[in-house]
Amino acid sequence: MAEYEWQRIAREIEQEIAAGRIPRGGALPGIVRMAEQYGVADRTVRRALQDLRERGLIETLPHKGSFVVGLPEA
């Protein structure tokens, strides 16, 4: 099954969280920076972050950014 770009990005961020490279309470890079890093539009990054929020892995605070609040379920 093909994977959308936002799904790939969400999976990669989830792997970073699971490996402890982005610890609980750690901030994710900004949307523009992640869009440049992954070579996608900011809209694609926003969709990936939405998925991570819906799964309880991150929380986004207005004018502050996105932070890790949970770990992926084993």
All heavy atoms as TSV, in Angstrom:
chain	resi	resn	atom	element	x	y	z
A	1	MET	N	N	0.839	-1.185	0.000
A	1	MET	CA	C	0.000	0.000	0.000
A	1	MET	C	C	0.885	1.249	0.000
A	1	MET	O	O	1.841	1.352	0.763
A	1	MET	CB	C	-0.888	-0.016	1.252
A	1	MET	CG	C	-1.821	1.143	1.352
A	1	MET	SD	S	-2.957	0.854	2.720
A	1	MET	CE	C	-3.145	2.499	3.297
A	2	ALA	N	N	0.568	2.181	-0.863
A	2	ALA	CA	C	1.342	3.414	-0.961
A	2	ALA	C	C	1.142	4.265	0.289
A	2	ALA	O	O	0.090	4.227	0.931
A	2	ALA	CB	C	0.908	4.189	-2.199
A	3	GLU	N	N	2.164	5.017	0.607
A	3	GLU	CA	C	2.136	5.862	1.794
A	3	GLU	C	C	2.169	7.321	1.342
A	3	GLU	O	O	2.985	7.696	0.508
A	3	GLU	CB	C	3.352	5.526	2.658
A	3	GLU	CG	C	3.445	6.276	3.942
A	3	GLU	CD	C	4.645	5.828	4.768
A	3	GLU	OE1	O	5.789	5.857	4.250
A	3	GLU	OE2	O	4.436	5.451	5.912
A	4	TYR	N	N	1.270	8.138	1.890
A	4	TYR	CA	C	1.291	9.562	1.597
A	4	TYR	C	C	2.513	10.198	2.255
A	4	TYR	O	O	3.031	9.687	3.242
A	4	TYR	CB	C	0.022	10.247	2.127
A	4	TYR	CG	C	-1.226	9.876	1.381
A	4	TYR	CD1	C	-2.172	9.050	1.965
A	4	TYR	CD2	C	-1.469	10.362	0.097
A	4	TYR	CE1	C	-3.329	8.703	1.291
A	4	TYR	CE2	C	-2.630	10.028	-0.588
A	4	TYR	CZ	C	-3.560	9.204	0.011
A	4	TYR	OH	O	-4.695	8.860	-0.653
A	5	GLU	N	N	2.943	11.329	1.725
A	5	GLU	CA	C	4.098	12.022	2.296
A	5	GLU	C	C	3.858	12.385	3.760
A	5	GLU	O	O	4.751	12.254	4.587
A	5	GLU	CB	C	4.431	13.287	1.488
A	5	GLU	CG	C	5.129	13.003	0.184
A	5	GLU	CD	C	6.498	12.391	0.383
A	5	GLU	OE1	O	7.355	13.003	1.036
A	5	GLU	OE2	O	6.716	11.276	-0.128
A	6	TRP	N	N	2.649	12.845	4.093
A	6	TRP	CA	C	2.393	13.221	5.485
A	6	TRP	C	C	2.501	12.001	6.407
A	6	TRP	O	O	2.947	12.121	7.546
A	6	TRP	CB	C	1.045	13.936	5.658
A	6	TRP	CG	C	-0.177	13.102	5.402
A	6	TRP	CD1	C	-0.887	13.016	4.247
A	6	TRP	CD2	C	-0.836	12.238	6.339
A	6	TRP	NE1	N	-1.943	12.152	4.403
A	6	TRP	CE2	C	-1.936	11.670	5.680
A	6	TRP	CE3	C	-0.601	11.900	7.671
A	6	TRP	CZ2	C	-2.804	10.769	6.309
A	6	TRP	CZ3	C	-1.465	11.007	8.292
A	6	TRP	CH2	C	-2.550	10.461	7.609
A	7	GLN	N	N	2.116	10.834	5.900
A	7	GLN	CA	C	2.229	9.618	6.697
A	7	GLN	C	C	3.692	9.246	6.930
A	7	GLN	O	O	4.066	8.824	8.018
A	7	GLN	CB	C	1.499	8.459	6.007
A	7	GLN	CG	C	-0.001	8.620	6.011
A	7	GLN	CD	C	-0.687	7.570	5.162
A	7	GLN	OE1	O	-0.271	7.299	4.031
A	7	GLN	NE2	N	-1.741	6.980	5.695
A	8	ARG	N	N	4.512	9.421	5.900
A	8	ARG	CA	C	5.949	9.140	6.028
A	8	ARG	C	C	6.575	10.062	7.061
A	8	ARG	O	O	7.345	9.618	7.933
A	8	ARG	CB	C	6.644	9.314	4.675
A	8	ARG	CG	C	8.161	9.105	4.730
A	8	ARG	CD	C	8.822	9.384	3.390
A	8	ARG	NE	N	8.691	10.752	2.951
A	8	ARG	CZ	C	9.502	11.754	3.333
A	8	ARG	NH1	N	10.488	11.521	4.174
A	8	ARG	NH2	N	9.328	12.973	2.879
A	9	ILE	N	N	6.229	11.337	6.991
A	9	ILE	CA	C	6.785	12.309	7.928
A	9	ILE	C	C	6.331	11.997	9.345
A	9	ILE	O	O	7.139	11.996	10.283
A	9	ILE	CB	C	6.405	13.742	7.505
A	9	ILE	CG1	C	7.090	14.068	6.172
A	9	ILE	CG2	C	6.760	14.745	8.599
A	9	ILE	CD1	C	6.548	15.294	5.482
A	10	ALA	N	N	5.049	11.698	9.526
A	10	ALA	CA	C	4.540	11.355	10.860
A	10	ALA	C	C	5.245	10.115	11.396
A	10	ALA	O	O	5.624	10.061	12.568
A	10	ALA	CB	C	3.023	11.133	10.809
A	11	ARG	N	N	5.464	9.140	10.539
A	11	ARG	CA	C	6.146	7.904	10.956
A	11	ARG	C	C	7.588	8.196	11.366
A	11	ARG	O	O	8.067	7.703	12.389
A	11	ARG	CB	C	6.115	6.875	9.817
A	11	ARG	CG	C	6.824	5.560	10.146
A	11	ARG	CD	C	6.710	4.537	9.012
A	11	ARG	NE	N	6.878	5.063	7.672
A	11	ARG	CZ	C	8.057	5.340	7.104
A	11	ARG	NH1	N	9.178	5.157	7.773
A	11	ARG	NH2	N	8.118	5.800	5.866
A	12	GLU	N	N	8.270	9.027	10.590
A	12	GLU	CA	C	9.655	9.356	10.919
A	12	GLU	C	C	9.748	10.126	12.237
A	12	GLU	O	O	10.633	9.870	13.047
A	12	GLU	CB	C	10.298	10.144	9.777
A	12	GLU	CG	C	10.558	9.267	8.556
A	12	GLU	CD	C	11.245	9.993	7.419
A	12	GLU	OE1	O	11.817	11.089	7.637
A	12	GLU	OE2	O	11.204	9.465	6.292
A	13	ILE	N	N	8.844	11.057	12.464
A	13	ILE	CA	C	8.835	11.802	13.730
A	13	ILE	C	C	8.517	10.855	14.878
A	13	ILE	O	O	9.152	10.916	15.934
A	13	ILE	CB	C	7.838	12.977	13.678
A	13	ILE	CG1	C	8.305	14.016	12.653
A	13	ILE	CG2	C	7.681	13.611	15.066
A	13	ILE	CD1	C	7.290	15.092	12.342
A	14	GLU	N	N	7.563	9.958	14.673
A	14	GLU	CA	C	7.222	8.969	15.697
A	14	GLU	C	C	8.440	8.108	16.042
A	14	GLU	O	O	8.698	7.813	17.211
A	14	GLU	CB	C	6.073	8.087	15.215
A	14	GLU	CG	C	5.639	7.054	16.225
A	14	GLU	CD	C	4.467	6.214	15.748
A	14	GLU	OE1	O	3.908	6.490	14.670
A	14	GLU	OE2	O	4.112	5.278	16.480
A	15	GLN	N	N	9.207	7.727	15.043
A	15	GLN	CA	C	10.418	6.930	15.275
A	15	GLN	C	C	11.447	7.725	16.077
A	15	GLN	O	O	12.123	7.172	16.941
A	15	GLN	CB	C	11.007	6.460	13.948
A	15	GLN	CG	C	10.173	5.400	13.273
A	15	GLN	CD	C	10.624	5.083	11.851
A	15	GLN	OE1	O	11.408	5.827	11.256
A	15	GLN	NE2	N	10.121	3.994	11.302
A	16	GLU	N	N	11.561	9.009	15.801
A	16	GLU	CA	C	12.478	9.870	16.546
A	16	GLU	C	C	12.059	9.945	18.016
A	16	GLU	O	O	12.896	9.902	18.916
A	16	GLU	CB	C	12.512	11.280	15.947
A	16	GLU	CG	C	13.094	11.362	14.560
A	16	GLU	CD	C	14.593	11.166	14.551
A	16	GLU	OE1	O	15.278	11.841	15.329
A	16	GLU	OE2	O	15.065	10.332	13.768
A	17	ILE	N	N	10.757	10.026	18.257
A	17	ILE	CA	C	10.236	10.075	19.623
A	17	ILE	C	C	10.493	8.740	20.321
A	17	ILE	O	O	10.987	8.701	21.449
A	17	ILE	CB	C	8.726	10.421	19.613
A	17	ILE	CG1	C	8.504	11.853	19.105
A	17	ILE	CG2	C	8.121	10.235	21.015
A	17	ILE	CD1	C	7.053	12.187	18.807
A	18	ALA	N	N	10.171	7.650	19.635
A	18	ALA	CA	C	10.336	6.313	20.225
A	18	ALA	C	C	11.792	6.020	20.570
A	18	ALA	O	O	12.077	5.366	21.568
A	18	ALA	CB	C	9.794	5.248	19.269
A	19	ALA	N	N	12.718	6.529	19.753
A	19	ALA	CA	C	14.142	6.288	19.977
A	19	ALA	C	C	14.725	7.222	21.038
A	19	ALA	O	O	15.885	7.078	21.413
A	19	ALA	CB	C	14.899	6.452	18.664
A	20	GLY	N	N	13.910	8.178	21.503
A	20	GLY	CA	C	14.377	9.103	22.524
A	20	GLY	C	C	15.174	10.274	21.983
A	20	GLY	O	O	15.722	11.065	22.748
A	21	ARG	N	N	15.243	10.415	20.667
A	21	ARG	CA	C	15.974	11.545	20.088
A	21	ARG	C	C	15.201	12.850	20.270
A	21	ARG	O	O	15.798	13.920	20.258
A	21	ARG	CB	C	16.292	11.280	18.625
A	21	ARG	CG	C	17.380	10.203	18.466
A	21	ARG	CD	C	17.835	10.030	17.044
A	21	ARG	NE	N	16.880	9.317	16.216
A	21	ARG	CZ	C	16.838	7.987	16.101
A	21	ARG	NH1	N	17.680	7.231	16.769
A	21	ARG	NH2	N	15.941	7.412	15.323
A	22	ILE	N	N	13.879	12.730	20.422
A	22	ILE	CA	C	13.058	13.877	20.813
A	22	ILE	C	C	12.347	13.430	22.089
A	22	ILE	O	O	11.385	12.668	22.036
A	22	ILE	CB	C	12.019	14.266	19.734
A	22	ILE	CG1	C	12.676	14.436	18.361
A	22	ILE	CG2	C	11.301	15.553	20.146
A	22	ILE	CD1	C	11.686	14.665	17.236
A	23	PRO	N	N	12.823	13.859	23.242
A	23	PRO	CA	C	12.268	13.381	24.515
A	23	PRO	C	C	10.922	14.021	24.854
A	23	PRO	O	O	10.548	15.039	24.267
A	23	PRO	CB	C	13.331	13.806	25.533
A	23	PRO	CG	C	13.942	15.019	24.929
A	23	PRO	CD	C	13.933	14.783	23.438
A	24	ARG	N	N	10.233	13.420	25.812
A	24	ARG	CA	C	8.984	14.000	26.311
A	24	ARG	C	C	9.278	15.427	26.762
A	24	ARG	O	O	10.254	15.677	27.460
A	24	ARG	CB	C	8.457	13.177	27.484
A	24	ARG	CG	C	7.119	13.652	28.014
A	24	ARG	CD	C	6.684	12.822	29.194
A	24	ARG	NE	N	6.387	11.449	28.806
A	24	ARG	CZ	C	5.155	11.009	28.544
A	24	ARG	NH1	N	4.140	11.814	28.627
A	24	ARG	NH2	N	4.976	9.744	28.216
A	25	GLY	N	N	8.458	16.362	26.307
A	25	GLY	CA	C	8.664	17.772	26.606
A	25	GLY	C	C	9.541	18.474	25.585
A	25	GLY	O	O	9.615	19.694	25.562
A	26	GLY	N	N	10.187	17.692	24.731
A	26	GLY	CA	C	11.051	18.264	23.705
A	26	GLY	C	C	10.242	18.926	22.601
A	26	GLY	O	O	9.146	18.488	22.261
A	27	ALA	N	N	10.801	19.986	22.060
A	27	ALA	CA	C	10.130	20.728	20.992
A	27	ALA	C	C	10.508	20.174	19.627
A	27	ALA	O	O	11.655	19.792	19.393
A	27	ALA	CB	C	10.514	22.196	21.060
A	28	LEU	N	N	9.529	20.133	18.742
A	28	LEU	CA	C	9.787	19.780	17.351
A	28	LEU	C	C	10.243	21.043	16.625
A	28	LEU	O	O	9.910	22.155	17.051
A	28	LEU	CB	C	8.515	19.254	16.693
A	28	LEU	CG	C	7.912	17.979	17.261
A	28	LEU	CD1	C	6.636	17.634	16.515
A	28	LEU	CD2	C	8.882	16.830	17.178
A	29	PRO	N	N	10.974	20.900	15.540
A	29	PRO	CA	C	11.329	22.086	14.746
A	29	PRO	C	C	10.051	22.758	14.241
A	29	PRO	O	O	8.976	22.143	14.198
A	29	PRO	CB	C	12.136	21.508	13.574
A	29	PRO	CG	C	12.573	20.160	14.021
A	29	PRO	CD	C	11.523	19.678	14.978
A	30	GLY	N	N	10.162	24.008	13.828
A	30	GLY	CA	C	9.020	24.732	13.276
A	30	GLY	C	C	8.548	24.124	11.964
A	30	GLY	O	O	9.281	23.377	11.306
A	31	ILE	N	N	7.347	24.480	11.576
A	31	ILE	CA	C	6.733	23.923	10.362
A	31	ILE	C	C	7.553	24.260	9.122
A	31	ILE	O	O	7.810	23.384	8.290
A	31	ILE	CB	C	5.277	24.406	10.229
A	31	ILE	CG1	C	4.426	23.741	11.316
A	31	ILE	CG2	C	4.721	24.106	8.842
A	31	ILE	CD1	C	3.015	24.249	11.412
A	32	VAL	N	N	7.991	25.497	8.995
A	32	VAL	CA	C	8.765	25.893	7.810
A	32	VAL	C	C	10.073	25.111	7.751
A	32	VAL	O	O	10.462	24.608	6.698
A	32	VAL	CB	C	9.016	27.418	7.810
A	32	VAL	CG1	C	9.974	27.810	6.699
A	32	VAL	CG2	C	7.711	28.177	7.688
A	33	ARG	N	N	10.715	24.989	8.886
A	33	ARG	CA	C	11.981	24.245	8.936
A	33	ARG	C	C	11.777	22.776	8.570
A	33	ARG	O	O	12.563	22.185	7.825
A	33	ARG	CB	C	12.586	24.379	10.323
A	33	ARG	CG	C	13.970	23.817	10.425
A	33	ARG	CD	C	14.629	24.315	11.682
A	33	ARG	NE	N	15.783	23.500	11.994
A	33	ARG	CZ	C	16.341	23.433	13.168
A	33	ARG	NH1	N	15.850	24.126	14.169
A	33	ARG	NH2	N	17.384	22.680	13.375
A	34	MET	N	N	10.705	22.161	9.097
A	34	MET	CA	C	10.438	20.758	8.768
A	34	MET	C	C	10.076	20.600	7.299
A	34	MET	O	O	10.470	19.610	6.670
A	34	MET	CB	C	9.332	20.193	9.658
A	34	MET	CG	C	9.815	19.824	11.032
A	34	MET	SD	S	8.663	18.747	11.915
A	34	MET	CE	C	7.454	19.932	12.442
A	35	ALA	N	N	9.342	21.557	6.746
A	35	ALA	CA	C	8.986	21.489	5.326
A	35	ALA	C	C	10.250	21.501	4.470
A	35	ALA	O	O	10.360	20.728	3.512
A	35	ALA	CB	C	8.064	22.650	4.955
A	36	GLU	N	N	11.200	22.340	4.848
A	36	GLU	CA	C	12.474	22.382	4.117
A	36	GLU	C	C	13.249	21.083	4.317
A	36	GLU	O	O	13.806	20.529	3.373
A	36	GLU	CB	C	13.311	23.564	4.594
A	36	GLU	CG	C	12.744	24.901	4.195
A	36	GLU	CD	C	13.451	26.082	4.846
A	36	GLU	OE1	O	14.348	25.865	5.702
A	36	GLU	OE2	O	13.095	27.222	4.499
A	37	GLN	N	N	13.277	20.594	5.546
A	37	GLN	CA	C	14.007	19.362	5.876
A	37	GLN	C	C	13.482	18.168	5.081
A	37	GLN	O	O	14.257	17.370	4.566
A	37	GLN	CB	C	13.879	19.087	7.373
A	37	GLN	CG	C	14.480	17.779	7.836
A	37	GLN	CD	C	14.220	17.538	9.335
A	37	GLN	OE1	O	13.896	18.452	10.083
A	37	GLN	NE2	N	14.355	16.306	9.747
A	38	TYR	N	N	12.159	18.042	4.998
A	38	TYR	CA	C	11.555	16.898	4.315
A	38	TYR	C	C	11.284	17.161	2.834
A	38	TYR	O	O	10.864	16.262	2.113
A	38	TYR	CB	C	10.258	16.488	5.011
A	38	TYR	CG	C	10.484	15.886	6.373
A	38	TYR	CD1	C	10.197	16.590	7.534
A	38	TYR	CD2	C	10.997	14.598	6.518
A	38	TYR	CE1	C	10.407	16.030	8.795
A	38	TYR	CE2	C	11.210	14.031	7.761
A	38	TYR	CZ	C	10.910	14.761	8.892
A	38	TYR	OH	O	11.127	14.198	10.130
A	39	GLY	N	N	11.474	18.387	2.384
A	39	GLY	CA	C	11.268	18.720	0.976
A	39	GLY	C	C	9.815	18.674	0.556
A	39	GLY	O	O	9.493	18.212	-0.539
A	40	VAL	N	N	8.936	19.151	1.445
A	40	VAL	CA	C	7.494	19.138	1.169
A	40	VAL	C	C	6.905	20.509	1.481
A	40	VAL	O	O	7.569	21.379	2.048
A	40	VAL	CB	C	6.771	18.064	2.022
A	40	VAL	CG1	C	7.259	16.673	1.670
A	40	VAL	CG2	C	6.913	18.338	3.509
A	41	ALA	N	N	5.645	20.690	1.135
A	41	ALA	CA	C	4.937	21.932	1.454
A	41	ALA	C	C	4.592	21.966	2.942
A	41	ALA	O	O	4.446	20.906	3.572
A	41	ALA	CB	C	3.654	22.026	0.634
A	42	ASP	N	N	4.448	23.168	3.490
A	42	ASP	CA	C	4.118	23.276	4.909
A	42	ASP	C	C	2.781	22.619	5.229
A	42	ASP	O	O	2.574	22.093	6.312
A	42	ASP	CB	C	4.168	24.725	5.397
A	42	ASP	CG	C	3.146	25.636	4.764
A	42	ASP	OD1	O	2.594	25.293	3.703
A	42	ASP	OD2	O	2.904	26.716	5.334
A	43	ARG	N	N	1.893	22.596	4.264
A	43	ARG	CA	C	0.590	21.938	4.442
A	43	ARG	C	C	0.756	20.440	4.746
A	43	ARG	O	O	0.015	19.864	5.542
A	43	ARG	CB	C	-0.217	22.141	3.167
A	43	ARG	CG	C	-1.590	21.610	3.188
A	43	ARG	CD	C	-2.253	21.953	1.864
A	43	ARG	NE	N	-3.657	21.670	1.930
A	43	ARG	CZ	C	-4.516	22.023	1.013
A	43	ARG	NH1	N	-4.113	22.688	-0.044
A	43	ARG	NH2	N	-5.780	21.721	1.133
A	44	THR	N	N	1.736	19.822	4.114
A	44	THR	CA	C	2.009	18.403	4.327
A	44	THR	C	C	2.516	18.173	5.745
A	44	THR	O	O	2.103	17.226	6.418
A	44	THR	CB	C	3.038	17.906	3.291
A	44	THR	OG1	O	2.537	18.179	1.975
A	44	THR	CG2	C	3.314	16.421	3.437
A	45	VAL	N	N	3.389	19.055	6.222
A	45	VAL	CA	C	3.895	18.950	7.589
A	45	VAL	C	C	2.748	19.143	8.576
A	45	VAL	O	O	2.630	18.414	9.560
A	45	VAL	CB	C	5.024	19.977	7.846
A	45	VAL	CG1	C	5.415	19.997	9.320
A	45	VAL	CG2	C	6.227	19.667	6.978
A	46	ARG	N	N	1.880	20.115	8.308
A	46	ARG	CA	C	0.737	20.363	9.204
A	46	ARG	C	C	-0.144	19.117	9.320
A	46	ARG	O	O	-0.635	18.794	10.394
A	46	ARG	CB	C	-0.098	21.544	8.700
A	46	ARG	CG	C	0.580	22.867	8.857
A	46	ARG	CD	C	-0.286	23.993	8.261
A	46	ARG	NE	N	0.461	25.202	8.072
A	46	ARG	CZ	C	0.744	26.079	9.019
A	46	ARG	NH1	N	0.316	25.863	10.244
A	46	ARG	NH2	N	1.439	27.162	8.759
A	47	ARG	N	N	-0.326	18.411	8.217
A	47	ARG	CA	C	-1.149	17.183	8.236
A	47	ARG	C	C	-0.469	16.094	9.062
A	47	ARG	O	O	-1.126	15.371	9.813
A	47	ARG	CB	C	-1.417	16.703	6.810
A	47	ARG	CG	C	-2.251	15.440	6.730
A	47	ARG	CD	C	-3.637	15.655	7.325
A	47	ARG	NE	N	-4.400	14.427	7.359
A	47	ARG	CZ	C	-4.462	13.568	8.383
A	47	ARG	NH1	N	-3.785	13.809	9.496
A	47	ARG	NH2	N	-5.197	12.484	8.319
A	48	ALA	N	N	0.842	15.984	8.948
A	48	ALA	CA	C	1.585	15.002	9.744
A	48	ALA	C	C	1.465	15.332	11.228
A	48	ALA	O	O	1.234	14.439	12.061
A	48	ALA	CB	C	3.054	14.981	9.323
A	49	LEU	N	N	1.594	16.604	11.570
A	49	LEU	CA	C	1.471	17.018	12.970
A	49	LEU	C	C	0.062	16.777	13.500
A	49	LEU	O	O	-0.118	16.376	14.651
A	49	LEU	CB	C	1.868	18.486	13.131
A	49	LEU	CG	C	3.316	18.826	12.811
A	49	LEU	CD1	C	3.560	20.324	12.982
A	49	LEU	CD2	C	4.282	18.016	13.643
A	50	GLN	N	N	-0.935	16.993	12.651
A	50	GLN	CA	C	-2.317	16.726	13.041
A	50	GLN	C	C	-2.483	15.254	13.412
A	50	GLN	O	O	-3.098	14.919	14.424
A	50	GLN	CB	C	-3.269	17.086	11.899
A	50	GLN	CG	C	-4.721	16.756	12.201
A	50	GLN	CD	C	-5.623	17.008	11.002
A	50	GLN	OE1	O	-5.252	17.695	10.052
A	50	GLN	NE2	N	-6.807	16.445	11.038
A	51	ASP	N	N	-1.915	14.379	12.617
A	51	ASP	CA	C	-1.980	12.940	12.891
A	51	ASP	C	C	-1.321	12.617	14.230
A	51	ASP	O	O	-1.873	11.872	15.039
A	51	ASP	CB	C	-1.303	12.159	11.761
A	51	ASP	CG	C	-1.291	10.678	12.022
A	51	ASP	OD1	O	-2.374	10.056	12.041
A	51	ASP	OD2	O	-0.192	10.122	12.229
A	52	LEU	N	N	-0.145	13.186	14.472
A	52	LEU	CA	C	0.559	12.928	15.730
A	52	LEU	C	C	-0.224	13.471	16.922
A	52	LEU	O	O	-0.252	12.847	17.990
A	52	LEU	CB	C	1.965	13.545	15.678
A	52	LEU	CG	C	2.903	12.910	14.650
A	52	LEU	CD1	C	4.165	13.756	14.498
A	52	LEU	CD2	C	3.252	11.479	15.028
A	53	ARG	N	N	-0.886	14.628	16.750
A	53	ARG	CA	C	-1.734	15.177	17.824
A	53	ARG	C	C	-2.909	14.260	18.102
A	53	ARG	O	O	-3.232	13.982	19.259
A	53	ARG	CB	C	-2.265	16.567	17.428
A	53	ARG	CG	C	-1.359	17.695	17.773
A	53	ARG	CD	C	-2.074	19.045	17.661
A	53	ARG	NE	N	-2.660	19.269	16.352
A	53	ARG	CZ	C	-1.995	19.745	15.306
A	53	ARG	NH1	N	-0.728	20.051	15.401
A	53	ARG	NH2	N	-2.611	19.934	14.161
A	54	GLU	N	N	-3.564	13.786	17.042
A	54	GLU	CA	C	-4.729	12.909	17.196
A	54	GLU	C	C	-4.368	11.613	17.913
A	54	GLU	O	O	-5.197	11.030	18.595
A	54	GLU	CB	C	-5.337	12.599	15.827
A	54	GLU	CG	C	-6.041	13.785	15.209
A	54	GLU	CD	C	-6.457	13.561	13.766
A	54	GLU	OE1	O	-6.120	12.500	13.177
A	54	GLU	OE2	O	-7.112	14.463	13.214
A	55	ARG	N	N	-3.127	11.179	17.771
A	55	ARG	CA	C	-2.681	9.949	18.424
A	55	ARG	C	C	-2.045	10.202	19.794
A	55	ARG	O	O	-1.555	9.285	20.436
A	55	ARG	CB	C	-1.710	9.201	17.507
A	55	ARG	CG	C	-2.445	8.717	16.241
A	55	ARG	CD	C	-1.643	7.755	15.416
A	55	ARG	NE	N	-0.532	8.402	14.759
A	55	ARG	CZ	C	0.723	7.941	14.789
A	55	ARG	NH1	N	1.031	6.855	15.450
A	55	ARG	NH2	N	1.680	8.577	14.148
A	56	GLY	N	N	-2.067	11.459	20.237
A	56	GLY	CA	C	-1.598	11.789	21.574
A	56	GLY	C	C	-0.093	11.821	21.747
A	56	GLY	O	O	0.398	11.761	22.877
A	57	LEU	N	N	0.646	11.948	20.651
A	57	LEU	CA	C	2.106	11.974	20.743
A	57	LEU	C	C	2.657	13.376	20.941
A	57	LEU	O	O	3.705	13.554	21.561
A	57	LEU	CB	C	2.736	11.345	19.500
A	57	LEU	CG	C	2.429	9.870	19.280
A	57	LEU	CD1	C	3.024	9.396	17.970
A	57	LEU	CD2	C	2.948	9.050	20.426
A	58	ILE	N	N	1.968	14.368	20.377
A	58	ILE	CA	C	2.433	15.741	20.510
A	58	ILE	C	C	1.269	16.643	20.887
A	58	ILE	O	O	0.100	16.275	20.755
A	58	ILE	CB	C	3.093	16.276	19.218
A	58	ILE	CG1	C	2.055	16.410	18.090
A	58	ILE	CG2	C	4.275	15.424	18.799
A	58	ILE	CD1	C	2.552	17.203	16.894
A	59	GLU	N	N	1.623	17.830	21.334
A	59	GLU	CA	C	0.653	18.883	21.615
A	59	GLU	C	C	1.201	20.138	20.966
A	59	GLU	O	O	2.411	20.395	21.020
A	59	GLU	CB	C	0.538	19.070	23.122
A	59	GLU	CG	C	-0.485	20.093	23.538
A	59	GLU	CD	C	-0.627	20.132	25.043
A	59	GLU	OE1	O	-1.084	19.133	25.623
A	59	GLU	OE2	O	-0.256	21.170	25.630
A	60	THR	N	N	0.321	20.910	20.343
A	60	THR	CA	C	0.750	22.149	19.702
A	60	THR	C	C	0.149	23.318	20.466
A	60	THR	O	O	-1.059	23.373	20.671
A	60	THR	CB	C	0.320	22.186	18.223
A	60	THR	OG1	O	0.894	21.048	17.552
A	60	THR	CG2	C	0.791	23.460	17.544
A	61	LEU	N	N	1.010	24.224	20.887
A	61	LEU	CA	C	0.584	25.411	21.623
A	61	LEU	C	C	0.685	26.616	20.704
A	61	LEU	O	O	1.728	26.813	20.055
A	61	LEU	CB	C	1.465	25.614	22.854
A	61	LEU	CG	C	1.527	24.433	23.825
A	61	LEU	CD1	C	2.561	24.707	24.907
A	61	LEU	CD2	C	0.162	24.182	24.434
A	62	PRO	N	N	-0.368	27.432	20.631
A	62	PRO	CA	C	-0.339	28.600	19.755
A	62	PRO	C	C	0.868	29.499	20.040
A	62	PRO	O	O	1.177	29.795	21.195
A	62	PRO	CB	C	-1.642	29.330	20.078
A	62	PRO	CG	C	-2.533	28.279	20.661
A	62	PRO	CD	C	-1.610	27.325	21.377
A	63	HIS	N	N	1.552	29.896	18.999
A	63	HIS	CA	C	2.709	30.788	19.054
A	63	HIS	C	C	3.895	30.215	19.831
A	63	HIS	O	O	4.837	30.934	20.140
A	63	HIS	CB	C	2.328	32.155	19.635
A	63	HIS	CG	C	1.143	32.758	18.964
A	63	HIS	ND1	N	1.181	33.233	17.672
A	63	HIS	CD2	C	-0.131	32.938	19.395
A	63	HIS	CE1	C	-0.007	33.702	17.345
A	63	HIS	NE2	N	-0.826	33.529	18.374
A	64	LYS	N	N	3.841	28.938	20.184
A	64	LYS	CA	C	4.932	28.296	20.931
A	64	LYS	C	C	5.560	27.156	20.133
A	64	LYS	O	O	6.750	26.952	20.182
A	64	LYS	CB	C	4.431	27.736	22.269
A	64	LYS	CG	C	3.821	28.760	23.178
A	64	LYS	CD	C	4.869	29.426	23.994
A	64	LYS	CE	C	4.187	30.319	25.020
A	64	LYS	NZ	N	5.045	31.357	25.495
A	65	GLY	N	N	4.724	26.356	19.466
A	65	GLY	CA	C	5.233	25.228	18.709
A	65	GLY	C	C	4.637	23.915	19.156
A	65	GLY	O	O	3.683	23.864	19.944
A	66	SER	N	N	5.205	22.828	18.667
A	66	SER	CA	C	4.726	21.478	18.971
A	66	SER	C	C	5.721	20.778	19.875
A	66	SER	O	O	6.935	20.853	19.658
A	66	SER	CB	C	4.538	20.673	17.689
A	66	SER	OG	O	3.533	21.271	16.887
A	67	PHE	N	N	5.193	20.069	20.891
A	67	PHE	CA	C	6.012	19.422	21.895
A	67	PHE	C	C	5.575	17.981	22.086
A	67	PHE	O	O	4.384	17.674	21.997
A	67	PHE	CB	C	5.889	20.166	23.233
A	67	PHE	CG	C	6.325	21.596	23.147
A	67	PHE	CD1	C	5.430	22.578	22.754
A	67	PHE	CD2	C	7.633	21.945	23.421
A	67	PHE	CE1	C	5.834	23.904	22.649
A	67	PHE	CE2	C	8.050	23.267	23.313
A	67	PHE	CZ	C	7.139	24.252	22.925
A	68	VAL	N	N	6.516	17.120	22.399
A	68	VAL	CA	C	6.228	15.711	22.641
A	68	VAL	C	C	5.550	15.573	24.003
A	68	VAL	O	O	6.041	16.093	25.000
A	68	VAL	CB	C	7.527	14.868	22.613
A	68	VAL	CG1	C	7.237	13.422	22.991
A	68	VAL	CG2	C	8.182	14.954	21.257
A	69	VAL	N	N	4.409	14.893	24.026
A	69	VAL	CA	C	3.693	14.667	25.288
A	69	VAL	C	C	3.472	13.182	25.578
A	69	VAL	O	O	3.050	12.820	26.657
A	69	VAL	CB	C	2.330	15.411	25.343
A	69	VAL	CG1	C	2.559	16.908	25.336
A	69	VAL	CG2	C	1.426	14.977	24.214
A	70	GLY	N	N	3.718	12.338	24.598
A	70	GLY	CA	C	3.488	10.908	24.800
A	70	GLY	C	C	4.443	10.082	23.976
A	70	GLY	O	O	5.201	10.578	23.165
A	71	LEU	N	N	4.415	8.814	24.252
A	71	LEU	CA	C	5.241	7.862	23.512
A	71	LEU	C	C	4.344	6.952	22.699
A	71	LEU	O	O	3.216	6.677	23.097
A	71	LEU	CB	C	6.088	7.019	24.479
A	71	LEU	CG	C	7.083	7.802	25.321
A	71	LEU	CD1	C	7.729	6.887	26.350
A	71	LEU	CD2	C	8.149	8.411	24.436
A	72	PRO	N	N	4.835	6.449	21.571
A	72	PRO	CA	C	4.034	5.523	20.777
A	72	PRO	C	C	3.733	4.270	21.600
A	72	PRO	O	O	4.548	3.852	22.410
A	72	PRO	CB	C	4.923	5.180	19.590
A	72	PRO	CG	C	6.079	6.092	19.653
A	72	PRO	CD	C	6.129	6.701	21.006
A	73	GLU	N	N	2.566	3.724	21.370
A	73	GLU	CA	C	2.216	2.475	22.064
A	73	GLU	C	C	3.019	1.326	21.470
A	73	GLU	O	O	3.200	1.256	20.271
A	73	GLU	CB	C	0.715	2.212	21.930
A	73	GLU	CG	C	-0.112	3.228	22.679
A	73	GLU	CD	C	-1.589	2.895	22.657
A	73	GLU	OE1	O	-1.933	1.732	22.407
A	73	GLU	OE2	O	-2.376	3.813	22.892
A	74	ALA	N	N	3.471	0.457	22.330
A	74	ALA	CA	C	4.299	-0.671	21.886
A	74	ALA	C	C	3.496	-1.703	21.149
A	74	ALA	O	O	2.350	-1.830	21.235
A	74	ALA	CB	C	4.996	-1.304	23.074
